[in-house]
Amino acid sequence: MHKVTKLDNGLRIVTDTVDHVGSVAGGFWCNTGARYEDETNNGIAHFFEHMIFQGTEKRSSVQIKEDMEDMGASINAYTSYDITSYHYHLLKDDIEHGFDVFADMIINSTFPEKELENERGAILQEIAMYEDTPDAHVDDLAQETAYADQALGRPILGPRENVKKFTQADLQDYQNNLMNPSNIVVSLAGNIQHDQAVAMAEKYFGHLPSAKENTCEKAHYTGGECMVNRDIEQAQIMLQFEGLSRHEKGYYAQQLFSSLFGGGMSSRLFQEVREKRGLVYTVQSFARAYSDTGTFTIYAGTDPEKANEAMHVCLSELAKAAHNVTERELERAKAQVRARLVFAQEKIMSRADRAARRMLFFNDLPNNQKILDRIEALTIKDVEAAAQHLLQSKLSRTILGRTKSIEDYDKTASHIAA
């Protein structure tokens, strides 16, 4: 059972009570992701995510970790383009202690100089790790290619030159300007009562003044090409099109199409590109949606000498699938969506994360039955229309690897029409 309360200062508290479990998962979700940055401070949301674990006015970095782990709690955080999340999972009797620690981090972090330098080094290593992981690196390059010269196309971790220059004052300004109650959702799932959650939120956040909610620049899909020559065994390939935003009518139809086209081992992509032709080890499609845009991506890793053929087959299959989805494929995709919803409901942290994201993105509460009803109502015509919408946008081609034998962009793109 979901409940929501909004404090006078704009803070929203969402609970999902599950009485039969002995734990609570939750934390703080904020619309302060990477797309709220500009070129000069790109990477600061992620840097801030690291730094709020490094000390407050009353707790050192070590004390924060010890306070949580003394209770057996697990703690974590993540930064995306849309949001940052600071969350924990602990026993139900320890909920207020955990809430106290995390509220202290968000409100009272001091960003100690020594810890700042340590985290700066850690983040630079994290950037190097991503660059040494080809499938992760090509994803960053593809995002930049799809949304060139704008916030949604910049790396979440930021460029090295920004990470090297962020100061304590930069982090304090970020905290003062963005980490205000209007931008925060407190989400708790598990053995927690709503009144208890509201009382904690009032106690720790009720004194904070209200402030204007964050806004970000509207994204514009550009498409294009990026090829980075690197001496690695496989060519890492991403072929992208502009997809639908999470608010558009065809959103769920696009998700179904992605599932049936490249979402599993029975999908068209896997069967045609890997099973029948042996061109790849990994091939898949996925759709990402934001508030104002989205992308549909085909990813493949293959021998550079087979890269051209792999791209031809992927795009030809996409063009065919946009006009001949079968009833069996549609029903299988619907079953996969139903299963994912059920599986997520069986994980307490997933429930807290989903409720928070739903509140930030739509300002309402999750309703599985409503989503399932919309999914079940979709027809082959709906799914094909969503796929055909993709093909109307410009192809975005990103390749990381040995690029000497890669054909011209236009030749690859011609296989969409073919």
DRENDO-1510 file (C-alpha; in Angstrom, 1 decimal, always signed):
<recs>
REC; n; res; u; v; w
REC; 1; MET; +0.0; +0.0; +0.0 .
REC; 2; HIS; +1.5; +3.3; -1.1 .
REC; 3; LYS; +1.0; +6.6; +0.7 .
REC; 4; VAL; +2.4; +10.0; +0.0 .
REC; 5; THR; +2.6; +13.2; +2.0 .
REC; 6; LYS; +4.1; +16.6; +1.0 .
REC; 7; LEU; +5.5; +18.9; +3.6 .
REC; 8; ASP; +5.0; +22.6; +3.5 .
REC; 9; ASN; +8.5; +23.1; +2.2 .
REC; 10; GLY; +8.0; +20.8; -0.8 .
REC; 11; LEU; +9.6; +17.6; +0.5 .
REC; 12; ARG; +7.7; +14.5; -0.5 .
REC; 13; ILE; +7.5; +11.3; +1.6 .
REC; 14; VAL; +6.4; +8.1; -0.1 .
REC; 15; THR; +5.9; +4.8; +1.8 .
REC; 16; ASP; +5.2; +1.3; +0.6 .
REC; 17; THR; +4.3; -0.7; +3.7 .
REC; 18; VAL; +5.1; -4.5; +3.6 .
REC; 19; ASP; +4.2; -5.7; +7.1 .
REC; 20; HIS; +5.5; -9.3; +6.8 .
REC; 21; VAL; +9.2; -8.4; +6.2 .
REC; 22; GLY; +11.7; -7.5; +9.0 .
REC; 23; SER; +13.5; -4.7; +7.2 .
REC; 24; VAL; +13.2; -1.3; +5.6 .
REC; 25; ALA; +14.8; -0.1; +2.4 .
REC; 26; GLY; +14.9; +3.4; +1.2 .
REC; 27; GLY; +16.6; +6.8; +1.3 .
REC; 28; PHE; +16.6; +10.0; -0.6 .
REC; 29; TRP; +16.0; +10.4; -4.4 .
REC; 30; CYS; +16.7; +13.9; -5.9 .
REC; 31; ASN; +16.2; +15.4; -9.3 .
REC; 32; THR; +19.8; +16.5; -9.4 .
REC; 33; GLY; +21.3; +14.3; -12.0 .
REC; 34; ALA; +23.9; +15.0; -14.7 .
REC; 35; ARG; +21.5; +16.7; -17.1 .
REC; 36; TYR; +21.1; +19.6; -14.6 .
REC; 37; GLU; +24.8; +20.5; -15.1 .
REC; 38; ASP; +26.5; +22.8; -17.6 .
REC; 39; GLU; +29.8; +22.3; -19.4 .
REC; 40; THR; +31.8; +24.0; -16.6 .
REC; 41; ASN; +30.5; +21.8; -13.8 .
REC; 42; ASN; +29.8; +18.6; -15.6 .
REC; 43; GLY; +30.5; +15.8; -13.2 .
REC; 44; ILE; +29.7; +17.6; -10.0 .
REC; 45; ALA; +26.5; +15.6; -9.2 .
REC; 46; HIS; +28.6; +12.4; -9.2 .
REC; 47; PHE; +31.4; +14.1; -7.2 .
REC; 48; PHE; +28.8; +15.3; -4.7 .
REC; 49; GLU; +27.4; +11.7; -4.5 .
REC; 50; HIS; +30.9; +10.6; -3.4 .
REC; 51; MET; +31.5; +13.4; -1.0 .
REC; 52; ILE; +28.4; +13.3; +1.2 .
REC; 53; PHE; +29.7; +10.0; +2.6 .
REC; 54; GLN; +33.0; +11.7; +3.7 .
REC; 55; GLY; +32.0; +13.7; +6.8 .
REC; 56; THR; +29.4; +16.0; +8.4 .
REC; 57; GLU; +29.5; +18.5; +11.2 .
REC; 58; LYS; +29.0; +15.7; +13.7 .
REC; 59; ARG; +30.3; +12.5; +12.0 .
REC; 60; SER; +33.6; +11.7; +10.3 .
REC; 61; SER; +33.8; +9.6; +7.1 .
REC; 62; VAL; +34.6; +6.6; +9.3 .
REC; 63; GLN; +31.8; +7.3; +11.7 .
REC; 64; ILE; +29.2; +7.4; +8.9 .
REC; 65; LYS; +30.2; +4.0; +7.7 .
REC; 66; GLU; +30.5; +2.5; +11.2 .
REC; 67; ASP; +27.2; +3.9; +12.3 .
REC; 68; MET; +25.4; +2.1; +9.4 .
REC; 69; GLU; +27.4; -1.1; +9.4 .
REC; 70; ASP; +27.2; -1.5; +13.2 .
REC; 71; MET; +23.5; -2.0; +12.5 .
REC; 72; GLY; +24.2; -4.5; +9.7 .
REC; 73; ALA; +22.9; -2.1; +7.1 .
REC; 74; SER; +24.0; -1.9; +3.5 .
REC; 75; ILE; +24.4; +1.6; +2.0 .
REC; 76; ASN; +24.9; +2.8; -1.5 .
REC; 77; ALA; +24.2; +5.7; -4.0 .
REC; 78; TYR; +24.0; +6.3; -7.7 .
REC; 79; THR; +24.0; +9.2; -10.1 .
REC; 80; SER; +22.1; +9.1; -13.4 .
REC; 81; TYR; +21.2; +11.8; -15.9 .
REC; 82; ASP; +17.9; +12.4; -14.2 .
REC; 83; ILE; +18.5; +11.8; -10.5 .
REC; 84; THR; +20.8; +11.0; -7.7 .
REC; 85; SER; +19.9; +8.5; -5.0 .
REC; 86; TYR; +21.3; +7.9; -1.6 .
REC; 87; HIS; +19.9; +4.7; -0.1 .
REC; 88; TYR; +20.2; +2.0; +2.6 .
REC; 89; HIS; +18.7; -1.3; +3.7 .
REC; 90; LEU; +18.4; -2.1; +7.4 .
REC; 91; LEU; +16.4; -3.9; +10.0 .
REC; 92; LYS; +13.1; -2.2; +10.9 .
REC; 93; ASP; +14.1; -1.4; +14.5 .
REC; 94; ASP; +17.0; +0.7; +13.2 .
REC; 95; ILE; +15.1; +2.9; +10.7 .
REC; 96; GLU; +15.3; +6.2; +12.6 .
REC; 97; HIS; +19.0; +5.8; +13.3 .
REC; 98; GLY; +19.7; +5.2; +9.6 .
REC; 99; PHE; +17.4; +8.1; +8.6 .
REC; 100; ASP; +19.3; +10.3; +11.0 .
REC; 101; VAL; +22.7; +9.4; +9.4 .
REC; 102; PHE; +21.6; +10.0; +5.8 .
REC; 103; ALA; +19.7; +13.2; +6.6 .
REC; 104; ASP; +22.8; +14.4; +8.3 .
REC; 105; MET; +24.9; +13.6; +5.2 .
REC; 106; ILE; +22.5; +15.4; +2.9 .
REC; 107; ILE; +22.0; +18.5; +5.0 .
REC; 108; ASN; +25.3; +18.9; +6.9 .
REC; 109; SER; +28.1; +17.5; +4.8 .
REC; 110; THR; +31.3; +19.6; +5.2 .
REC; 111; PHE; +33.4; +18.2; +2.3 .
REC; 112; PRO; +36.7; +18.0; +4.2 .
REC; 113; GLU; +39.7; +18.9; +2.1 .
REC; 114; LYS; +41.6; +15.7; +2.8 .
REC; 115; GLU; +38.6; +13.5; +1.8 .
REC; 116; LEU; +38.0; +15.7; -1.2 .
REC; 117; GLU; +41.5; +14.9; -2.6 .
REC; 118; ASN; +41.1; +11.2; -1.8 .
REC; 119; GLU; +37.7; +11.1; -3.6 .
REC; 120; ARG; +39.1; +13.1; -6.5 .
REC; 121; GLY; +41.7; +10.4; -7.0 .
REC; 122; ALA; +39.1; +7.7; -6.7 .
REC; 123; ILE; +36.8; +9.3; -9.3 .
REC; 124; LEU; +39.7; +9.7; -11.7 .
REC; 125; GLN; +40.4; +6.0; -11.3 .
REC; 126; GLU; +36.7; +5.3; -11.9 .
REC; 127; ILE; +36.9; +7.2; -15.2 .
REC; 128; ALA; +39.9; +5.2; -16.2 .
REC; 129; MET; +38.1; +2.0; -15.3 .
REC; 130; TYR; +35.1; +2.9; -17.6 .
REC; 131; GLU; +37.5; +3.7; -20.4 .
REC; 132; ASP; +39.2; +0.4; -19.9 .
REC; 133; THR; +35.8; -1.4; -20.1 .
REC; 134; PRO; +34.8; -1.2; -23.8 .
REC; 135; ASP; +31.1; -1.9; -23.5 .
REC; 136; ALA; +30.8; +0.9; -20.9 .
REC; 137; HIS; +33.0; +3.3; -22.8 .
REC; 138; VAL; +31.1; +2.9; -26.1 .
REC; 139; ASP; +27.9; +3.6; -24.2 .
REC; 140; ASP; +29.2; +7.0; -23.0 .
REC; 141; LEU; +30.4; +7.8; -26.6 .
REC; 142; ALA; +27.0; +6.8; -28.0 .
REC; 143; GLN; +25.2; +9.1; -25.6 .
REC; 144; GLU; +27.5; +12.0; -26.6 .
REC; 145; THR; +26.8; +11.2; -30.3 .
REC; 146; ALA; +23.1; +11.1; -29.9 .
REC; 147; TYR; +22.9; +14.3; -27.9 .
REC; 148; ALA; +25.9; +16.3; -29.1 .
REC; 149; ASP; +26.9; +19.5; -27.3 .
REC; 150; GLN; +24.3; +19.4; -24.6 .
REC; 151; ALA; +23.9; +18.2; -21.0 .
REC; 152; LEU; +22.3; +14.9; -21.9 .
REC; 153; GLY; +25.2; +14.0; -24.0 .
REC; 154; ARG; +28.0; +14.7; -21.5 .
REC; 155; PRO; +29.4; +11.9; -19.3 .
REC; 156; ILE; +27.9; +11.4; -15.9 .
REC; 157; LEU; +31.3; +11.1; -14.3 .
REC; 158; GLY; +32.4; +14.3; -16.0 .
REC; 159; PRO; +35.7; +15.0; -17.9 .
REC; 160; ARG; +39.0; +14.7; -16.0 .
REC; 161; GLU; +39.7; +18.4; -16.2 .
REC; 162; ASN; +36.5; +19.2; -14.2 .
REC; 163; VAL; +37.1; +16.5; -11.7 .
REC; 164; LYS; +40.6; +17.9; -11.1 .
REC; 165; LYS; +39.3; +21.4; -10.4 .
REC; 166; PHE; +36.2; +20.9; -8.2 .
REC; 167; THR; +36.6; +22.7; -4.8 .
REC; 168; GLN; +35.0; +22.5; -1.4 .
REC; 169; ALA; +33.2; +25.8; -2.3 .
REC; 170; ASP; +31.8; +24.3; -5.5 .
REC; 171; LEU; +30.3; +21.4; -3.6 .
REC; 172; GLN; +28.9; +23.8; -0.9 .
REC; 173; ASP; +27.3; +25.9; -3.7 .
REC; 174; TYR; +25.8; +22.8; -5.3 .
REC; 175; GLN; +24.4; +21.7; -1.9 .
REC; 176; ASN; +22.9; +25.1; -1.2 .
REC; 177; ASN; +21.4; +25.6; -4.7 .
REC; 178; LEU; +20.1; +22.1; -5.6 .
REC; 179; MET; +19.8; +20.0; -2.5 .
REC; 180; ASN; +16.6; +21.6; -1.3 .
REC; 181; PRO; +13.3; +20.0; -0.2 .
REC; 182; SER; +11.5; +20.6; -3.4 .
REC; 183; ASN; +14.0; +18.4; -5.2 .
REC; 184; ILE; +13.9; +15.5; -2.8 .
REC; 185; VAL; +11.7; +12.5; -2.4 .
REC; 186; VAL; +12.0; +10.4; +0.7 .
REC; 187; SER; +11.0; +6.8; -0.2 .
REC; 188; LEU; +10.8; +3.9; +2.2 .
REC; 189; ALA; +9.5; +0.4; +1.6 .
REC; 190; GLY; +9.1; -2.5; +4.0 .
REC; 191; ASN; +8.1; -2.7; +7.6 .
REC; 192; ILE; +7.4; +1.0; +8.0 .
REC; 193; GLN; +4.3; +2.9; +8.8 .
REC; 194; HIS; +3.5; +6.1; +6.9 .
REC; 195; ASP; +3.0; +8.2; +9.9 .
REC; 196; GLN; +6.4; +7.2; +11.3 .
REC; 197; ALA; +8.1; +8.2; +8.0 .
REC; 198; VAL; +6.4; +11.5; +8.0 .
REC; 199; ALA; +7.3; +12.2; +11.6 .
REC; 200; MET; +11.0; +11.5; +10.8 .
REC; 201; ALA; +10.9; +13.7; +7.7 .
REC; 202; GLU; +9.4; +16.6; +9.7 .
REC; 203; LYS; +12.0; +16.1; +12.4 .
REC; 204; TYR; +15.0; +16.2; +10.2 .
REC; 205; PHE; +13.8; +18.3; +7.2 .
REC; 206; GLY; +10.8; +20.3; +8.3 .
REC; 207; HIS; +13.0; +23.3; +9.3 .
REC; 208; LEU; +14.4; +23.7; +5.9 .
REC; 209; PRO; +13.0; +26.6; +3.7 .
REC; 210; SER; +11.2; +25.9; +0.5 .
REC; 211; ALA; +13.0; +26.7; -2.8 .
REC; 212; LYS; +12.4; +26.5; -6.5 .
REC; 213; GLU; +12.3; +23.0; -8.1 .
REC; 214; ASN; +15.2; +22.2; -10.5 .
REC; 215; THR; +14.7; +22.5; -14.2 .
REC; 216; CYS; +17.0; +21.4; -17.0 .
REC; 217; GLU; +17.4; +22.3; -20.6 .
REC; 218; LYS; +15.3; +20.5; -23.2 .
REC; 219; ALA; +17.2; +17.8; -25.0 .
REC; 220; HIS; +17.6; +17.6; -28.7 .
REC; 221; TYR; +18.5; +14.3; -30.4 .
REC; 222; THR; +21.2; +15.1; -33.0 .
REC; 223; GLY; +22.4; +11.7; -34.2 .
REC; 224; GLY; +25.5; +11.3; -36.2 .
REC; 225; GLU; +28.7; +9.2; -36.1 .
REC; 226; CYS; +31.6; +8.6; -33.7 .
REC; 227; MET; +34.4; +6.1; -34.4 .
REC; 228; VAL; +37.2; +5.7; -32.0 .
REC; 229; ASN; +40.1; +3.5; -33.1 .
REC; 230; ARG; +41.5; +1.3; -30.4 .
REC; 231; ASP; +43.4; -1.9; -30.6 .
REC; 232; ILE; +41.0; -4.3; -28.9 .
REC; 233; GLU; +39.8; -7.7; -30.0 .
REC; 234; GLN; +36.1; -6.8; -30.6 .
REC; 235; ALA; +34.4; -3.9; -32.3 .
REC; 236; GLN; +31.9; -2.4; -29.9 .
REC; 237; ILE; +29.0; -1.1; -31.9 .
REC; 238; MET; +25.9; +1.0; -30.9 .
REC; 239; LEU; +23.3; +1.8; -33.5 .
REC; 240; GLN; +20.7; +4.3; -32.2 .
REC; 241; PHE; +17.5; +6.1; -33.1 .
REC; 242; GLU; +15.5; +8.7; -31.4 .
REC; 243; GLY; +12.9; +7.0; -29.2 .
REC; 244; LEU; +10.0; +8.2; -27.2 .
REC; 245; SER; +10.0; +10.1; -23.9 .
REC; 246; ARG; +8.5; +8.5; -20.9 .
REC; 247; HIS; +5.5; +10.8; -21.2 .
REC; 248; GLU; +4.5; +10.0; -24.8 .
REC; 249; LYS; +1.6; +7.8; -25.8 .
REC; 250; GLY; +3.7; +5.1; -27.5 .
REC; 251; TYR; +6.1; +4.6; -24.6 .
REC; 252; TYR; +4.9; +1.2; -23.5 .
REC; 253; ALA; +4.6; +0.0; -27.1 .
REC; 254; GLN; +8.2; +0.9; -27.7 .
REC; 255; GLN; +9.2; -1.0; -24.6 .
REC; 256; LEU; +7.4; -4.1; -25.9 .
REC; 257; PHE; +9.0; -3.7; -29.3 .
REC; 258; SER; +12.5; -3.5; -27.7 .
REC; 259; SER; +11.7; -6.7; -25.7 .
REC; 260; LEU; +10.6; -8.8; -28.6 .
REC; 261; PHE; +13.2; -7.4; -31.0 .
REC; 262; GLY; +16.3; -7.7; -28.9 .
REC; 263; GLY; +15.5; -8.4; -25.3 .
REC; 264; GLY; +16.3; -12.0; -24.8 .
REC; 265; MET; +17.6; -15.2; -26.3 .
REC; 266; SER; +14.4; -15.8; -28.2 .
REC; 267; SER; +14.4; -12.3; -29.7 .
REC; 268; ARG; +14.9; -11.7; -33.4 .
REC; 269; LEU; +18.3; -10.1; -32.9 .
REC; 270; PHE; +19.7; -12.9; -30.9 .
REC; 271; GLN; +18.3; -15.6; -33.1 .
REC; 272; GLU; +19.3; -14.0; -36.4 .
REC; 273; VAL; +22.6; -12.4; -35.6 .
REC; 274; ARG; +24.1; -14.9; -33.1 .
REC; 275; GLU; +22.3; -18.2; -33.4 .
REC; 276; LYS; +21.8; -18.4; -37.2 .
REC; 277; ARG; +24.9; -16.4; -38.4 .
REC; 278; GLY; +27.4; -16.6; -35.5 .
REC; 279; LEU; +28.4; -13.0; -36.0 .
REC; 280; VAL; +28.5; -12.0; -32.4 .
REC; 281; TYR; +28.7; -13.2; -28.8 .
REC; 282; THR; +26.5; -10.4; -27.4 .
REC; 283; VAL; +23.7; -8.6; -29.2 .
REC; 284; GLN; +20.7; -6.8; -27.7 .
REC; 285; SER; +18.4; -3.8; -28.0 .
REC; 286; PHE; +17.1; -1.5; -25.3 .
REC; 287; ALA; +15.1; +1.7; -25.0 .
REC; 288; ARG; +15.9; +4.5; -22.7 .
REC; 289; ALA; +13.4; +7.2; -21.9 .
REC; 290; TYR; +13.8; +10.6; -20.4 .
REC; 291; SER; +11.2; +13.4; -19.6 .
REC; 292; ASP; +11.5; +14.9; -23.1 .
REC; 293; THR; +13.3; +12.4; -25.4 .
REC; 294; GLY; +14.5; +8.9; -25.6 .
REC; 295; THR; +16.8; +6.5; -27.5 .
REC; 296; PHE; +16.4; +3.0; -29.0 .
REC; 297; THR; +19.8; +1.2; -29.1 .
REC; 298; ILE; +21.1; -1.9; -30.8 .
REC; 299; TYR; +24.3; -3.0; -29.1 .
REC; 300; ALA; +26.7; -5.7; -30.6 .
REC; 301; GLY; +30.3; -6.8; -29.9 .
REC; 302; THR; +32.0; -8.6; -32.8 .
REC; 303; ASP; +35.2; -9.2; -34.7 .
REC; 304; PRO; +36.1; -6.0; -36.6 .
REC; 305; GLU; +36.1; -8.0; -39.9 .
REC; 306; LYS; +32.5; -9.0; -39.2 .
REC; 307; ALA; +31.3; -5.6; -38.0 .
REC; 308; ASN; +29.9; -4.4; -41.4 .
REC; 309; GLU; +27.8; -7.6; -41.9 .
REC; 310; ALA; +26.6; -7.5; -38.3 .
REC; 311; MET; +25.4; -3.9; -38.7 .
REC; 312; HIS; +23.7; -4.8; -42.0 .
REC; 313; VAL; +21.8; -7.7; -40.4 .
REC; 314; CYS; +20.8; -5.7; -37.3 .
REC; 315; LEU; +19.4; -2.8; -39.3 .
REC; 316; SER; +17.7; -5.0; -41.9 .
REC; 317; GLU; +16.0; -7.0; -39.1 .
REC; 318; LEU; +14.9; -3.8; -37.5 .
REC; 319; ALA; +13.3; -2.6; -40.7 .
REC; 320; LYS; +11.5; -5.9; -41.2 .
REC; 321; ALA; +10.4; -6.2; -37.6 .
REC; 322; ALA; +8.7; -2.8; -37.9 .
REC; 323; HIS; +6.2; -4.2; -40.3 .
REC; 324; ASN; +5.7; -7.9; -39.4 .
REC; 325; VAL; +5.5; -8.4; -35.6 .
REC; 326; THR; +3.7; -11.7; -34.8 .
REC; 327; GLU; +1.1; -12.4; -32.2 .
REC; 328; ARG; +3.4; -14.9; -30.5 .
REC; 329; GLU; +6.1; -12.3; -30.2 .
REC; 330; LEU; +3.7; -9.8; -28.8 .
REC; 331; GLU; +2.4; -12.2; -26.2 .
REC; 332; ARG; +5.9; -13.2; -25.2 .
REC; 333; ALA; +7.0; -9.6; -24.8 .
REC; 334; LYS; +3.9; -8.9; -22.6 .
REC; 335; ALA; +4.8; -11.9; -20.4 .
REC; 336; GLN; +8.3; -10.6; -20.0 .
REC; 337; VAL; +7.0; -7.2; -18.8 .
REC; 338; ARG; +4.6; -8.8; -16.4 .
REC; 339; ALA; +7.4; -10.9; -15.0 .
REC; 340; ARG; +9.7; -7.9; -14.5 .
REC; 341; LEU; +7.0; -6.1; -12.6 .
REC; 342; VAL; +6.4; -9.0; -10.3 .
REC; 343; PHE; +10.1; -9.7; -9.8 .
REC; 344; ALA; +10.6; -6.0; -8.8 .
REC; 345; GLN; +7.8; -6.2; -6.3 .
REC; 346; GLU; +9.6; -9.0; -4.5 .
REC; 347; LYS; +12.6; -6.9; -3.8 .
REC; 348; ILE; +12.2; -4.3; -1.1 .
REC; 349; MET; +14.8; -1.9; -2.5 .
REC; 350; SER; +13.4; -2.1; -5.9 .
REC; 351; ARG; +10.0; -1.1; -4.5 .
REC; 352; ALA; +11.5; +2.0; -2.8 .
REC; 353; ASP; +13.5; +3.0; -5.9 .
REC; 354; ARG; +10.5; +2.6; -8.2 .
REC; 355; ALA; +8.2; +4.6; -6.0 .
REC; 356; ALA; +10.7; +7.4; -5.7 .
REC; 357; ARG; +11.4; +7.5; -9.4 .
REC; 358; ARG; +7.6; +7.5; -10.2 .
REC; 359; MET; +7.1; +10.4; -7.9 .
REC; 360; LEU; +10.0; +12.4; -9.4 .
REC; 361; PHE; +9.1; +11.7; -13.0 .
REC; 362; PHE; +5.2; +11.7; -12.8 .
REC; 363; ASN; +4.4; +13.1; -9.4 .
REC; 364; ASP; +2.1; +10.1; -8.7 .
REC; 365; LEU; +2.4; +6.6; -7.2 .
REC; 366; PRO; +3.1; +3.3; -8.9 .
REC; 367; ASN; +0.1; +1.4; -10.0 .
REC; 368; ASN; +1.1; -2.0; -11.4 .
REC; 369; GLN; -2.4; -3.0; -12.4 .
REC; 370; LYS; -2.9; +0.2; -14.4 .
REC; 371; ILE; +0.4; -0.4; -16.2 .
REC; 372; LEU; -0.5; -4.1; -16.9 .
REC; 373; ASP; -3.9; -3.0; -18.3 .
REC; 374; ARG; -2.2; -0.6; -20.6 .
REC; 375; ILE; +0.3; -3.3; -21.7 .
REC; 376; GLU; -2.4; -5.9; -22.3 .
REC; 377; ALA; -4.4; -3.4; -24.4 .
REC; 378; LEU; -1.5; -2.9; -26.9 .
REC; 379; THR; -1.9; -4.5; -30.3 .
REC; 380; ILE; +0.5; -5.5; -33.1 .
REC; 381; LYS; -0.4; -2.2; -34.9 .
REC; 382; ASP; +0.6; -0.2; -31.8 .
REC; 383; VAL; +3.9; -1.9; -31.5 .
REC; 384; GLU; +4.7; -1.7; -35.2 .
REC; 385; ALA; +3.8; +2.1; -35.1 .
REC; 386; ALA; +6.3; +2.6; -32.3 .
REC; 387; ALA; +9.0; +0.8; -34.3 .
REC; 388; GLN; +8.2; +2.8; -37.5 .
REC; 389; HIS; +8.6; +6.0; -35.5 .
REC; 390; LEU; +12.2; +5.0; -34.7 .
REC; 391; LEU; +13.0; +4.6; -38.4 .
REC; 392; GLN; +12.0; +8.2; -39.1 .
REC; 393; SER; +14.9; +9.6; -37.1 .
REC; 394; LYS; +18.5; +9.8; -38.1 .
REC; 395; LEU; +20.8; +6.8; -37.4 .
REC; 396; SER; +23.4; +7.4; -34.7 .
REC; 397; ARG; +26.4; +5.1; -35.3 .
REC; 398; THR; +29.1; +4.7; -32.6 .
REC; 399; ILE; +32.0; +2.2; -32.9 .
REC; 400; LEU; +34.9; +1.6; -30.6 .
REC; 401; GLY; +37.7; -0.7; -31.7 .
REC; 402; ARG; +39.8; -1.4; -34.8 .
REC; 403; THR; +38.0; +0.8; -37.3 .
REC; 404; LYS; +40.1; +0.3; -40.5 .
REC; 405; SER; +37.7; -2.0; -42.2 .
REC; 406; ILE; +34.5; -0.2; -41.1 .
REC; 407; GLU; +32.4; +1.0; -44.1 .
REC; 408; ASP; +31.1; +4.5; -44.6 .
REC; 409; TYR; +28.2; +5.7; -42.5 .
REC; 410; ASP; +25.9; +6.1; -45.5 .
REC; 411; LYS; +26.4; +2.5; -46.6 .
REC; 412; THR; +25.4; +1.3; -43.1 .
REC; 413; ALA; +22.4; +3.6; -43.0 .
REC; 414; SER; +21.2; +2.3; -46.4 .
REC; 415; HIS; +20.4; -1.1; -44.9 .
REC; 416; ILE; +17.5; +0.5; -42.9 .
REC; 417; ALA; +15.5; +1.1; -46.1 .
REC; 418; ALA; +16.7; -2.2; -47.7 .
</recs>
